[in-house]
Amino acid sequence: MDAHIAAIFRHPIKGFTPEALRQAHLSTGACFPDDRLFAVENGPSGFDPDAPKHVSKQKFTVLAALPAVARVRTRYEDGRLKAQAPDSSDFDGDLASEVGRTAFATWLGSVLGEDAHPDLKVIQAPGHRFMDHPKGHVSIVNLASVRDLEARMGRPVDPLRFRANLYVEGWPAWCENDWTGKDLMVGFARVNIFAPIVRCAATEVDPDTGVKDMDLVKVLFDAYGHMNCGIYVHVTDGGQISVGDACTTPQLPK
């Protein structure tokens, strides 16, 4: 086995808690299932649910703009959202309904207080995903690259800072940066590598505490001359994936 899937995550609400999965089905031409279904506008973003288009993540309640979001813990299942935050009552509501979405925005506003815009709004549109990159369908992080970054910094780096869908163990560190345009198998799905993921200020935030405690973007550039960590891929042949499944390594020209 060249490498294997070490962990699988979805992020139903953009910027909020990653949810671990044991398996998932990747569909041809589609984004990761139930990933970034919703976003919370941090004030009017210009998003039109009747004509949905990509909107910059800075318009939403995400870690790059609001580190305090990391202190909110969410779990989405069958249309319902459960959320918790320190010193706040728990939330339980139906995000499939306008009433439920409004209720969550109100609850979140009380949690974030003056850090957030006074007019928060949960938004969605059928078939639309609130991805950081409009063509970033599925994201993969190479755990060896994270460990190499840790070694350069001399301190632990939680891989969840990178908010990927898949974490792979067994590839050489940073090899993924040379794979753009190549195909590989992930479990029983075939994918094509679209591009490396250029990282932003969201990685500076500790996903447990919500505190900005390391400038990973600067470290990446100073240490490697780039700001990449991870790759975006497109699913070209759908299939089931599970934790422990094999991942291939693209054959590169000699």
N, C-alpha and C positions, 0 to 999 in steps of 0.2 A: 504494500500500500504506500503510494507516494505521500499522501496526506489524508486528513479526514476532517469532517465537520466536528468541531469541538463544542459549538453552541449555536443556537438559533434564537433570534429575537424578532418581535414585531413591536411597532410603536403606534398604537391606534390613534393617539392624539399627538400631533406634532409637538415636540419639545418635552413631552412628559414621559412617564415611567416606561422603560423597556420591559416587555413581557416575554419571559423565556418559554420556548416551545420544545417539545421532543421531536416533532416532525411537522412538515408542511408540504403542500403541493404547489410547485411552481408551474404556472401556465404560460404557454408560448406568447410572447409579446406583451406580457402583463407585468405589473409591479408585484412586489412581495405581497402575499395575501393579508388583508386587514391592516396594512401599514400606512400610517399617515392619512387615515380616513377623514379626520377632523383637524381643524386648527382653531386657535383662539385669536381673533383679531385684537391687537393692542392699540385700539383706536381704528378708525376707518382705513381699510387697506386698498379699496378700489376693486375688491374681488366681486365678480358678478356670477352668482350660481347658475344663471341661465346661459352664460357664455364663459365658462370657467377657463382661466389662463393661469400660467405660472406667476406667482407673486413672491417677491423677496421675503426670506424668512425673518428679516428685521421688522416686518410688519406684524409679527405674531409674538405670542408669549413663549419665547424660546430661551434657552440658556445663554445664547450669545448676547441677548438684550436684557434678560431678567434672570440672573443667577438664582434668585429665590425660588424659581419654579422647581428646582431640584428638591426642595423640601416637601413638595406635594407628591404623594404616592397615589397612583391611579391603577385601576384594573377594569378592563372593558370585556364584557362577555354577553353575547346574545342581545346586543343593543343597549345594555345597561352599563352605566359607569359607576364604580365605587371609588371614592377619593378620600384621602386623609391628609391632614397637615397638623403640625404642632400647634397646640393651643386653639384648635378649631374643632367644631363638631364635624362628624363624618358626613360625607355626601353620598347619596344613592339616588340615581335618576336615570331616566330613559333618554338617551341621546338621539333616538329615532324620532323624537317629538320636539317640536319647537318649544313647548313648555319645559321639557327636560333640559334642552340646550341653554335656554335662558336662565334656568335655575342654577346650572353649573357655572355659567358666566358670573352670576351674582355671588355665588359661594366663593369662586376664585378671586373675585374682586375684593372680597372681605379678607381673604388670606394674604393677598399681595399688597393690599393697602396702597399707599402713595407711590410704591415702586411701579405700579401699572397705570395705564390710562383709565380714567373713570368709566369709559364706555367699552367694556369687553364684550365680545360676541363670538359664540361658537359657530363656525361656518362649515359647510360641506356642499358637495355637488355630486350627483350620481356619476360614477365612473372617474371622478377626478381624485388625484392624490397630491398632497401638499409636500412634494419632495423638495430637497434643497436645490437639486438640479432638475430641470424639466425632463431630462432623459436618463436620470439616475434611477433606473427601475429597481435594481436589487444591489445592495452594498455588501462587500466582503472585506474583512480585515484579516491580515496575516499576523498571527500571534507572535511569530518569530520577529517580525518587524517591531512590534510593541516592546518585546523584551530587549531588542537591540537599542531602542530608544531609552528604555530604563537604564541600561548599562551606561549610555552616554551621560545621562542625567545623574546617575548615582542615587536614584530613589524610585519607589514603585510608581507605576502608571496603570491605573485601572483601565482595562480595554473598553469598558462601557462608556468611557469619555467619548469614544468615536461613534457610538450609536449605530452600529452596523446591524444588518440582518443576519449575516453569517460570520462566524469566527472560525478560521481554519488553522489547524495545527499540522506541521510537517513540511511546509514550504520553507526554503531558505529565506532569510531576512531580506526584504526589499526587492526580491525578484519580480514581484507583481508590477512594479513600475515599468518594466520592459515588455509587458504582455498586451498592450493595447492592440486590438484587432484580432487577437488570437482566440481560439475556442478551447474550452475545457469542460469536463464532466464534473458536476457537483451532485453527488448522489446519483439519481436516475434522470437528472435533467442536464441538457446541454446548454451552455451559455456562451455568449461572445463578450469579450472584455471591451467595454466602451471607452473608459478613461480612468486614470488615477483620480482619487478624491482629494481635492485641495482643501485643507483644513482651515477652520476659522476660530474665532474667539470662544465658541462653545466648548472647545476642548480644554480651556483654561479652568473650567468650573468642576470642582469635585462633585461627582454625581450623587454622593451621599449627603454632603453638608450644604451644598449650594454656595460654597466659598470659592472665589477665584484664587487659586494657590500655585499655579504654574503657567508660564507662558510657553505652551507647547508649540505654537506656530513659530515663534522666534527660535526655539531650540531646534526644530526641524530644519529651518533655513540655515542656521549657523552650523549645524552638524552635518547636513547632507546637501545643502544647496537647493532644496525644494521644500514645499510645504504639504507634501502628500502623505497620506496614511490610509491605505485601503484602495479598493477599486470598485467602480460601478460596472455591472454586467447587464446584458439583455438576454432574456430567455429565448433561445431559438428552437428548442425542442423540450416541451414540458415534461415533468416527471416528479415523482415523490422524492423528498429528501428527509433524512433523519439524522439525529446526532449519532456520530460514529461512522456515517457513510463515507466512502472513499471520495477523494477529489483528485483529479489528474493534474499533471503539469504540462502546459503547452509545449509542443515541440518547436524550438526556435531554430532558425537557419544557422549553420556553422560558419 
